[in-house]
Amino acid sequence: MKRQQILFASFWVILSIGIINFLGCKYYLYWTYRWLDIPVHIVAGAGVALATLWFLTFFERFLTINRYKTKILFAVLVVILFVGIIWELFELWGGITYLDDHGYRFDTIKDLVDDTIGAMIVYGFFIKRKKCKVGLDCLPDIKDKKI
């Protein structure tokens, strides 16, 4: 994937999740279909990971996935957990969920795990594809730069 493809993919995934979330809240789909929360968080995690990978392409030292796998993984994990925690706080402050709800803590942890699963699927896809079909691996290797 080239940089623009990563950006457009993340945009469409995040937009789709926004629409699904809007409809899910408006028509009480999250309460009717309790399982709907799981795929939504997984796909949202994938969208945030795509956006993170796109953002990382602007930094020279991350242009080659094979050389910086661990740092890219760390960046994706930090961003996905940050966004996931912000989203859970938004739900709490927005009155969508409450601290005294039965199972709140379990649901929050499950949501963060689901976000991480989606992000790891995207990360794994990019790391496994080491051939030049993936734009990030096709970029020139930077040999003169130190970490």
Backbone as ProteinMPNN parsed JSONL, in Angstrom:
{"seq_chain_A": "MKRQQILFASFWVILSIGIINFLGCKYYLYWTYRWLDIPVHIVAGAGVALATLWFLTFFERFLTINRYKTKILFAVLVVILFVGIIWELFELWGGITYLDDHGYRFDTIKDLVDDTIGAMIVYGFFIKRKKCKVGLDCLPDIKDKKI", "coords_chain_A": {"N_chain_A": [[0.833, -1.187, 0.0], [0.481, 2.178, -0.743], [1.276, 5.425, 0.629], [-0.948, 7.188, 0.296], [-3.001, 5.357, -0.117], [-3.099, 4.089, 2.35], [-3.923, 6.238, 3.937], [-6.481, 6.819, 2.792], [-7.759, 4.366, 3.224], [-7.775, 4.249, 6.053], [-9.345, 6.511, 6.553], [-11.853, 5.794, 5.377], [-12.497, 3.516, 6.867], [-12.663, 4.549, 9.488], [-14.665, 6.486, 9.112], [-16.798, 4.787, 8.399], [-17.097, 3.361, 10.785], [-17.866, 5.464, 12.429], [-20.389, 6.075, 11.325], [-21.726, 3.623, 11.748], [-21.614, 3.577, 14.541], [-23.142, 5.853, 15.15], [-25.677, 5.079, 14.112], [-26.017, 2.788, 15.641], [-26.287, 3.826, 18.222], [-28.499, 5.563, 17.882], [-30.615, 3.87, 17.095], [-30.634, 2.048, 19.133], [-29.101, -0.247, 18.822], [-26.822, -1.293, 20.016], [-27.78, -2.112, 22.442], [-29.741, -3.876, 21.749], [-28.417, -5.803, 20.209], [-26.067, -7.208, 21.782], [-23.535, -8.114, 21.114], [-22.624, -6.495, 19.076], [-20.869, -4.511, 19.775], [-18.348, -5.67, 19.858], [-17.273, -6.334, 17.135], [-17.29, -3.696, 16.202], [-15.415, -2.348, 17.82], [-13.122, -3.806, 17.136], [-12.809, -3.245, 14.382], [-12.604, -0.475, 14.545], [-10.199, -0.271, 15.951], [-8.508, -1.257, 13.972], [-8.775, 0.778, 12.074], [-7.673, 2.987, 13.444], [-5.08, 2.045, 13.751], [-4.279, 1.935, 11.063], [-4.321, 4.689, 10.489], [-2.307, 5.496, 12.223], [-0.066, 4.146, 11.157], [0.041, 5.44, 8.707], [0.652, 8.047, 9.574], [3.187, 7.569, 10.678], [4.737, 7.229, 8.426], [5.74, 9.653, 7.737], [8.011, 10.127, 9.134], [11.396, 9.762, 8.802], [12.951, 7.682, 9.941], [11.167, 5.618, 10.302], [10.54, 4.656, 7.843], [11.156, 2.176, 6.816], [9.762, -0.795, 7.394], [10.803, -3.344, 8.123], [13.117, -2.763, 9.475], [12.406, -1.366, 11.743], [10.495, -2.727, 13.327], [9.786, -3.207, 16.058], [9.647, -0.632, 17.202], [7.623, 0.497, 15.653], [5.529, -1.212, 16.327], [5.313, -0.585, 19.076], [4.565, 2.133, 18.884], [2.085, 1.896, 17.556], [0.649, 0.42, 19.491], [0.676, 2.192, 21.699], [-0.744, 4.398, 20.662], [-3.234, 3.198, 20.007], [-4.145, 2.329, 22.511], [-4.264, 4.794, 23.846], [-6.218, 6.204, 22.302], [-8.343, 4.412, 22.649], [-8.775, 4.563, 25.451], [-9.452, 7.268, 25.69], [-11.825, 7.191, 24.216], [-13.399, 5.516, 25.863], [-13.576, 7.147, 28.126], [-14.998, 9.254, 26.968], [-17.449, 7.932, 26.488], [-18.184, 7.519, 29.131], [-18.325, 10.163, 30.21], [-20.205, 11.178, 28.475], [-22.517, 9.983, 29.233], [-23.223, 7.547, 28.194], [-22.453, 5.207, 29.301], [-22.037, 4.036, 32.698], [-20.2, 4.287, 35.756], [-21.197, 2.754, 37.855], [-22.535, 0.731, 36.602], [-23.285, -2.708, 36.199], [-20.63, -4.796, 35.473], [-19.056, -2.875, 34.231], [-16.257, -2.409, 34.385], [-15.209, -4.803, 33.345], [-16.284, -4.687, 30.747], [-15.054, -2.399, 29.744], [-12.337, -3.146, 29.747], [-12.522, -5.302, 27.962], [-13.308, -3.919, 25.661], [-10.983, -2.38, 25.175], [-9.185, -4.452, 24.705], [-10.348, -5.528, 22.39], [-10.013, -3.338, 20.645], [-7.221, -3.384, 20.495], [-6.808, -5.888, 19.316], [-7.82, -5.461, 16.716], [-5.969, -3.515, 15.881], [-3.603, -5.009, 15.966], [-4.077, -6.883, 13.992], [-3.953, -5.303, 11.669], [-1.308, -4.336, 11.946], [0.106, -6.785, 11.864], [-0.509, -7.577, 9.255], [0.92, -5.698, 7.724], [3.548, -6.201, 8.546], [3.96, -8.859, 7.832], [3.86, -8.76, 5.087], [6.433, -8.463, 3.362], [7.389, -7.956, 0.896], [7.758, -5.824, -1.996], [5.198, -5.058, -2.525], [3.941, -3.754, -0.553], [3.863, -0.446, 0.238], [5.349, 0.787, 2.32], [7.537, -0.867, 2.755], [8.837, -0.613, 0.391], [10.114, 1.742, 0.292], [13.196, 3.597, 0.417], [15.934, 2.241, 2.271], [17.277, 3.543, 5.239], [20.433, 4.067, 5.98], [22.366, 5.627, 7.075], [21.361, 6.986, 9.218], [21.033, 7.204, 12.738], [19.349, 5.674, 15.498]], "CA_chain_A": [[0.0, 0.0, 0.0], [1.181, 3.447, -0.746], [0.836, 6.319, 1.701], [-2.302, 7.687, 0.049], [-3.924, 4.244, 0.076], [-3.232, 3.908, 3.798], [-4.741, 7.348, 4.419], [-7.865, 6.64, 2.365], [-8.304, 3.192, 3.921], [-8.075, 4.626, 7.439], [-10.463, 7.453, 6.515], [-13.115, 5.094, 5.123], [-12.785, 2.633, 8.006], [-13.091, 5.372, 10.623], [-15.964, 7.047, 8.744], [-17.776, 3.701, 8.499], [-17.329, 3.099, 12.207], [-18.654, 6.603, 12.926], [-21.784, 5.898, 10.879], [-22.278, 2.473, 12.474], [-21.801, 3.982, 15.936], [-24.288, 6.763, 15.182], [-26.884, 4.272, 13.937], [-26.122, 1.893, 16.797], [-26.816, 4.591, 19.363], [-29.817, 6.114, 17.553], [-31.63, 2.819, 17.035], [-30.415, 1.166, 20.281], [-28.579, -1.52, 18.332], [-25.866, -1.824, 20.987], [-28.534, -2.724, 23.524], [-30.49, -4.986, 21.16], [-27.418, -6.801, 19.816], [-24.971, -6.958, 22.719], [-22.28, -8.488, 20.482], [-22.251, -5.504, 18.062], [-19.757, -3.744, 20.319], [-17.075, -6.358, 19.62], [-16.694, -6.021, 15.815], [-17.094, -2.256, 16.049], [-14.135, -2.003, 18.437], [-12.037, -4.42, 16.36], [-12.638, -2.47, 13.15], [-12.11, 0.85, 14.937], [-8.773, -0.447, 16.237], [-7.83, -1.375, 12.681], [-8.75, 2.111, 11.468], [-6.703, 3.827, 14.154], [-3.748, 1.527, 13.415], [-3.975, 2.417, 9.709], [-3.996, 6.111, 10.59], [-1.003, 5.585, 12.88], [0.946, 3.749, 10.172], [0.148, 6.538, 7.742], [1.362, 9.135, 10.238], [4.589, 7.188, 10.862], [5.474, 7.309, 7.161], [6.33, 10.98, 7.594], [9.266, 10.157, 9.87], [12.373, 9.014, 8.011], [13.456, 6.452, 10.548], [10.154, 4.568, 10.248], [10.193, 4.373, 6.459], [11.37, 0.769, 6.518], [9.124, -1.606, 8.434], [11.657, -4.438, 8.576], [14.179, -2.266, 10.339], [11.869, -0.753, 12.96], [9.278, -3.44, 13.702], [9.463, -3.028, 17.472], [9.243, 0.757, 17.451], [6.32, 0.695, 15.029], [4.576, -1.921, 17.191], [5.135, 0.222, 20.283], [3.802, 3.334, 18.526], [0.701, 1.491, 17.287], [0.024, 0.054, 20.769], [0.464, 3.397, 22.512], [-1.822, 5.19, 20.065], [-4.516, 2.499, 20.109], [-4.583, 2.38, 23.911], [-4.622, 6.181, 24.141], [-7.506, 6.494, 21.669], [-9.341, 3.579, 23.302], [-9.074, 5.119, 26.778], [-10.191, 8.518, 25.451], [-13.183, 6.817, 23.812], [-14.109, 5.02, 27.048], [-13.887, 8.335, 28.93], [-16.075, 9.936, 26.257], [-18.685, 7.205, 26.788], [-18.504, 7.762, 30.533], [-18.731, 11.555, 30.378], [-21.375, 11.416, 27.645], [-23.682, 9.324, 29.797], [-23.529, 6.319, 27.466], [-22.237, 4.162, 30.297], [-21.878, 4.569, 34.053], [-19.272, 3.526, 36.588], [-21.896, 1.808, 38.718], [-23.133, -0.341, 35.801], [-22.732, -4.039, 36.438], [-19.732, -5.228, 34.418], [-18.42, -1.741, 33.545], [-14.804, -2.602, 34.28], [-14.968, -5.895, 32.399], [-16.611, -4.211, 29.408], [-14.018, -1.447, 29.34], [-11.136, -3.924, 29.429], [-12.832, -6.046, 26.738], [-13.266, -2.957, 24.557], [-9.578, -2.059, 24.901], [-8.592, -5.648, 24.091], [-10.873, -5.583, 21.019], [-9.288, -2.301, 19.887], [-5.858, -3.865, 20.295], [-6.866, -6.987, 18.35], [-7.932, -4.844, 15.397], [-4.697, -2.868, 15.555], [-2.595, -6.033, 15.728], [-4.364, -7.472, 12.683], [-3.38, -4.393, 10.676], [0.146, -4.366, 12.125], [0.574, -8.073, 11.361], [-0.63, -7.556, 7.8], [2.019, -4.922, 7.162], [4.825, -6.832, 8.851], [4.059, -10.108, 7.062], [4.027, -8.446, 3.667], [7.763, -7.859, 3.272], [7.749, -7.687, -0.492], [7.563, -4.447, -2.428], [3.784, -4.785, -2.727], [3.55, -2.833, 0.508], [4.607, 0.776, -0.002], [6.285, 1.156, 3.368], [8.755, -1.641, 2.591], [9.459, -0.248, -0.879], [10.843, 2.985, 0.452], [14.627, 3.319, 0.593], [16.419, 1.986, 3.62], [18.102, 4.643, 5.72], [21.565, 3.401, 6.618], [23.237, 6.602, 7.73], [20.714, 7.565, 10.388], [21.028, 6.425, 13.973], [18.06, 5.72, 16.198]], "C_chain_A": [[0.87, 1.241, 0.0], [0.583, 4.341, 0.346], [-0.603, 6.791, 1.521], [-3.338, 6.588, 0.263], [-4.16, 3.981, 1.561], [-4.13, 4.996, 4.371], [-6.207, 7.155, 4.045], [-8.512, 5.442, 3.048], [-8.67, 3.543, 5.355], [-9.262, 5.581, 7.497], [-11.79, 6.713, 6.348], [-13.481, 4.151, 6.259], [-13.319, 3.45, 9.174], [-14.441, 6.026, 10.335], [-17.064, 5.992, 8.866], [-18.111, 3.398, 9.951], [-18.138, 4.235, 12.827], [-20.123, 6.471, 12.557], [-22.44, 4.747, 11.631], [-22.525, 2.836, 13.929], [-23.002, 4.91, 16.077], [-25.603, 5.977, 15.093], [-27.106, 3.335, 15.119], [-26.681, 2.592, 18.021], [-28.241, 5.078, 19.088], [-30.916, 5.058, 17.608], [-31.432, 1.747, 18.115], [-29.895, -0.21, 19.87], [-27.567, -2.14, 19.299], [-26.574, -2.526, 22.142], [-29.354, -3.917, 23.02], [-29.555, -6.135, 20.813], [-26.166, -6.558, 20.651], [-23.595, -7.229, 22.094], [-21.785, -7.44, 19.478], [-21.036, -4.679, 18.485], [-18.402, -4.361, 19.957], [-16.516, -6.055, 18.225], [-16.46, -4.531, 15.597], [-15.746, -1.843, 16.646], [-12.958, -2.601, 17.659], [-11.767, -3.611, 15.093], [-12.134, -1.054, 13.463], [-10.625, 0.782, 15.271], [-7.955, -0.567, 14.964], [-7.725, -0.012, 12.008], [-7.74, 3.031, 12.129], [-5.278, 3.351, 13.858], [-3.34, 1.963, 12.012], [-3.578, 3.892, 9.737], [-2.625, 6.307, 11.24], [0.115, 5.214, 11.921], [1.139, 4.843, 9.12], [0.96, 7.688, 8.338], [2.856, 8.818, 10.37], [5.394, 7.267, 9.573], [6.107, 8.682, 6.939], [7.65, 11.124, 8.346], [10.255, 9.233, 9.186], [12.785, 7.698, 8.646], [12.442, 5.32, 10.529], [9.783, 4.179, 8.823], [10.356, 2.901, 6.092], [10.826, -0.062, 7.669], [10.082, -2.65, 8.987], [12.701, -3.986, 9.583], [13.663, -1.765, 11.685], [10.577, -1.413, 13.42], [8.852, -3.143, 15.139], [8.986, -1.615, 17.765], [7.882, 1.055, 16.833], [5.246, 0.011, 15.857], [4.279, -1.11, 18.447], [4.286, 1.459, 19.99], [2.337, 2.991, 18.284], [-0.013, 1.15, 18.589], [-0.276, 1.272, 21.632], [-0.712, 4.207, 21.967], [-3.168, 4.502, 20.242], [-5.02, 2.509, 21.555], [-4.992, 3.795, 24.307], [-6.005, 6.51, 23.574], [-8.617, 5.675, 22.327], [-9.741, 4.112, 24.669], [-9.846, 6.427, 26.644], [-11.637, 8.202, 25.071], [-13.995, 6.319, 25.019], [-14.464, 6.172, 27.991], [-15.011, 9.148, 28.294], [-17.422, 9.259, 26.53], [-19.132, 7.468, 28.221], [-19.031, 9.177, 30.742], [-19.981, 11.891, 29.582], [-22.639, 10.742, 28.155], [-24.093, 8.063, 29.044], [-23.377, 5.113, 28.382], [-21.974, 4.822, 31.644], [-20.946, 3.674, 34.854], [-19.976, 2.479, 37.438], [-22.65, 0.728, 37.938], [-22.463, -1.662, 36.138], [-21.865, -4.435, 35.244], [-19.018, -4.103, 33.692], [-16.929, -1.987, 33.331], [-14.465, -3.702, 33.278], [-15.211, -5.424, 30.972], [-15.552, -3.246, 28.89], [-12.734, -2.181, 28.948], [-11.345, -4.709, 28.138], [-12.775, -5.124, 25.53], [-11.836, -2.6, 24.185], [-8.848, -3.24, 24.263], [-9.059, -5.774, 22.644], [-10.203, -4.54, 20.127], [-7.887, -2.784, 19.528], [-5.819, -5.013, 19.284], [-6.949, -6.427, 16.926], [-6.637, -4.202, 14.954], [-3.622, -3.902, 15.236], [-2.826, -6.77, 14.411], [-3.744, -6.611, 11.578], [-1.857, -4.412, 10.749], [0.722, -5.661, 11.538], [0.53, -8.145, 9.845], [0.555, -6.826, 7.17], [3.372, -5.577, 7.414], [5.013, -8.105, 8.02], [4.338, -9.863, 5.591], [5.356, -7.73, 3.465], [8.177, -7.549, 1.846], [7.374, -6.263, -0.844], [6.11, -4.129, -2.734], [3.267, -3.805, -1.68], [4.447, -1.615, 0.415], [5.63, 1.119, 1.056], [7.588, 0.387, 3.245], [9.502, -1.26, 1.327], [10.299, 1.015, -0.757], [12.309, 2.697, 0.751], [14.995, 3.133, 2.055], [17.37, 3.119, 4.023], [19.242, 4.043, 6.528], [22.43, 4.37, 7.42], [22.638, 7.162, 9.012], [20.82, 6.64, 11.574], [19.683, 6.632, 14.659], [18.026, 6.834, 17.205]], "O_chain_A": [[1.887, 1.303, 0.691], [-0.473, 4.045, 0.905], [-1.385, 6.794, 2.471], [-4.429, 6.853, 0.767], [-5.28, 3.686, 1.978], [-5.0, 4.715, 5.196], [-7.085, 7.312, 4.893], [-9.686, 5.496, 3.414], [-9.748, 3.182, 5.828], [-10.099, 5.473, 8.394], [-12.742, 6.969, 7.085], [-14.66, 4.003, 6.581], [-14.322, 3.079, 9.783], [-15.281, 6.11, 11.231], [-18.144, 6.279, 9.383], [-19.275, 3.202, 10.3], [-19.005, 3.988, 13.665], [-21.001, 6.725, 13.381], [-23.573, 4.87, 12.098], [-23.544, 2.442, 14.497], [-23.79, 4.772, 17.013], [-26.517, 6.181, 15.891], [-28.24, 3.116, 15.546], [-27.464, 2.009, 18.771], [-29.097, 5.011, 19.97], [-32.012, 5.316, 18.106], [-32.001, 0.659, 18.018], [-30.217, -1.216, 20.503], [-27.464, -3.363, 19.394], [-26.014, -3.438, 22.75], [-29.628, -4.851, 23.773], [-29.856, -7.297, 21.085], [-25.3, -5.778, 20.257], [-22.601, -6.631, 22.506], [-20.626, -7.497, 19.067], [-20.272, -4.21, 17.642], [-17.421, -3.64, 19.772], [-15.392, -5.564, 18.122], [-15.532, -4.147, 14.885], [-15.014, -1.065, 16.033], [-11.911, -1.966, 17.539], [-10.612, -3.328, 14.773], [-11.324, -0.506, 12.716], [-9.87, 1.684, 14.909], [-6.844, -0.044, 14.88], [-6.687, 0.315, 11.433], [-7.031, 3.772, 11.448], [-4.369, 4.171, 13.727], [-2.184, 2.322, 11.788], [-2.614, 4.293, 9.086], [-1.87, 7.193, 10.841], [1.139, 5.895, 11.875], [2.261, 5.129, 8.703], [1.848, 8.234, 7.683], [3.694, 9.702, 10.193], [6.62, 7.363, 9.623], [6.93, 8.844, 6.037], [8.332, 12.139, 8.208], [9.979, 8.046, 9.011], [12.951, 6.7, 7.946], [12.818, 4.164, 10.721], [8.814, 3.45, 8.614], [9.738, 2.438, 5.134], [11.36, -0.035, 8.778], [10.165, -2.824, 10.203], [13.114, -4.76, 10.447], [14.409, -1.744, 12.664], [9.656, -0.724, 13.858], [7.682, -2.86, 15.397], [8.018, -1.427, 18.502], [7.078, 1.782, 17.417], [4.173, 0.575, 16.073], [3.12, -0.966, 18.836], [3.39, 1.794, 20.764], [1.445, 3.702, 18.748], [-1.163, 1.545, 18.779], [-1.35, 1.373, 22.225], [-1.574, 4.647, 22.727], [-4.149, 5.157, 20.593], [-6.217, 2.683, 21.784], [-5.971, 3.972, 25.033], [-6.862, 7.033, 24.286], [-9.716, 6.188, 22.54], [-10.923, 4.112, 25.011], [-10.789, 6.671, 27.397], [-12.565, 8.86, 25.541], [-15.164, 6.678, 25.163], [-15.539, 6.17, 28.591], [-15.876, 9.671, 28.996], [-18.42, 9.937, 26.774], [-20.324, 7.622, 28.487], [-20.066, 9.368, 31.38], [-20.738, 12.784, 29.961], [-23.712, 10.911, 27.576], [-25.201, 7.563, 29.239], [-24.094, 4.121, 28.246], [-21.718, 6.024, 31.716], [-20.907, 2.46, 34.656], [-19.406, 1.423, 37.714], [-23.332, -0.103, 38.54], [-21.25, -1.734, 36.336], [-22.339, -4.407, 34.108], [-18.427, -4.336, 32.637], [-16.409, -1.797, 32.231], [-13.552, -3.555, 32.466], [-14.422, -5.731, 30.078], [-15.2, -3.285, 27.711], [-12.121, -1.864, 27.928], [-10.441, -4.776, 27.305], [-12.249, -5.505, 24.485], [-11.507, -2.525, 23.001], [-7.998, -3.057, 23.391], [-8.259, -6.091, 21.764], [-9.864, -4.83, 18.98], [-7.429, -2.613, 18.399], [-4.89, -5.096, 18.481], [-6.226, -6.876, 16.037], [-6.242, -4.322, 13.794], [-2.815, -3.694, 14.33], [-1.873, -7.23, 13.782], [-3.093, -7.127, 10.67], [-1.188, -4.497, 9.719], [1.709, -5.63, 10.803], [1.429, -8.709, 9.219], [1.124, -7.299, 6.186], [4.255, -5.505, 6.56], [6.12, -8.386, 7.559], [4.984, -10.676, 4.931], [5.388, -6.501, 3.405], [9.222, -6.937, 1.623], [6.733, -5.575, -0.05], [5.815, -3.016, -3.168], [2.273, -3.112, -1.901], [5.669, -1.738, 0.504], [6.677, 1.684, 0.739], [8.646, 0.915, 3.588], [10.69, -1.555, 1.204], [11.113, 1.308, -1.633], [12.624, 1.637, 1.292], [14.443, 3.778, 2.946], [18.17, 3.584, 3.212], [19.031, 3.564, 7.643], [23.141, 3.962, 8.338], [23.357, 7.759, 9.814], [20.708, 5.423, 11.431], [18.985, 7.62, 14.431], [17.018, 7.02, 17.886]]}, "name": "protein", "num_of_chains": 1, "seq": "MKRQQILFASFWVILSIGIINFLGCKYYLYWTYRWLDIPVHIVAGAGVALATLWFLTFFERFLTINRYKTKILFAVLVVILFVGIIWELFELWGGITYLDDHGYRFDTIKDLVDDTIGAMIVYGFFIKRKKCKVGLDCLPDIKDKKI"}
